[in-house]
Every structure is written in C-alpha cells, then in structure tokens.
Amino acid sequence: MTDRRALERALREAGVPEAYYWIEGVHEPAPTPPDFVYLRTRPDGAGWETGVYERGGYEPVAAHDTEAGACAHLRTLLGV
C-alpha cells in the first residue's frame, strides 16, 4: 500500500476487525479500543511510526521515512 486510505480499504476488504487497528486521520475508532496496532506521524514530526497501543500507552515498534513503508509494516503487524 502506498497510502493510509488504500491501506484502510485493504484491511476492511480483508475482514480485519476495525478494533484491531488505528490509522491516524483515516481510521480512529471511537470509543478507543483497549489495545490495537497503530500507524501515526512520529511525535517529532520526522516521518511515520508503527506500534502497539496497550494499557493506555503507545509503544513504538518501528520508525519509517515514508508513508508507504509505514503502511507495509502495519500490514505485517496485522498478518495481512
């Protein structure tokens, strides 16, 4: 996937439950699930971050220079 919107469509089509993932600006379930994998802009604004949200905190797994790289990694984290 080259962008977040295409990734979200692909995850929906693959039947991945909506509560399993959070994609900044595209798929932000409410209420917030207790744990999920995520893709967001890095807090320092230098690229993208993928990780796991659990117990009320974000745990980064990897930093990415490109949105496409972050999207590919989120798919891997979800096993899709």
C-alpha positions, 0 to 999 in steps of 0.5 A: 500500500502506498497510502493510509486510505488504500491501506484502510480499504485493504484491511476492511476488504480483508475482514480485519476487525476495525478494533484491531487497528488505528490509522491516524486521520483515516481510521480512529475508532471511537470509543478507543479500543483497549489495545490495537496496532497503530500507524501515526506521524512520529511525535517529532514530526520526522516521518511515520511510526508503527506500534502497539497501543496497550494499557493506555500507552503507545509503544513504538515498534518501528520508525519509517521515512515514508508513508508507504513503508509505514503502511507495509509494516502495519500490514505485517503487524496485522498478518495481512 
